[in-house]
């Protein structure tokens, strides 16, 4: 059974924040640009063959948008709500199929999409200055994601998605540009896992004049996001 596992590493968040929560205003609204250096997809993580189990391909230079809202409810404590949309695919020889009596390996567009929704409590460090504000946070996240595969006109469709929670921690620095506006640099570490069942939108596909039969059973997919 095909069970891809997704792993992404190293998360950096660049944010422009208005109504920064450090002066009279206690509310901060940030528009984020998030960069993840790389992601690996493992198509058979449960295989008894260690070579097949560790075989993967890499997705690099992943950019995605995000929205961050923070409210300072005490001198040293801030609560934040963050939502993002992450999607990345790349072409790779990941589909094994039969054409007649011959086994062939075909290129498909594989990847993932996920919507992280996170609630974070931050500690505002008292050694922060008027220009630089330092925070450390931790909290919970809900991750609504899926495995993505495209081959000609055929795609993967989700038939069941499990509820996925994870913990995350972060460290951030705000630079006050002018009064209620700031720029933020943040590093976040998280390790959510989510499981989905998917199936092909069609049972067969035409490829270079040949008809290829696709599996009709649902694909149980486990995805793991590390950042």
Secondary structure, 3 states (H helix, E strand, C coil): CCECEEEEEEEEEEEEEECCCCCCCCEEEEEEEEEEEEEEEECECCCCCHHHHCCEEEEEEEEEEEEEEEEEEECCEEEEEEEECEEEEEEEEEEEEEECCEEEEEEEEEEEEEEEEEEEEEEECCCCCCCEEEEEEEEEEEEEEEEEEEECCEEEEEEEECCCEEEEEEEEEEEEEECCEEEEEEEEEEEEEEEEEEEECCCEEEECCEEEECCCCCEEEEEEEEC
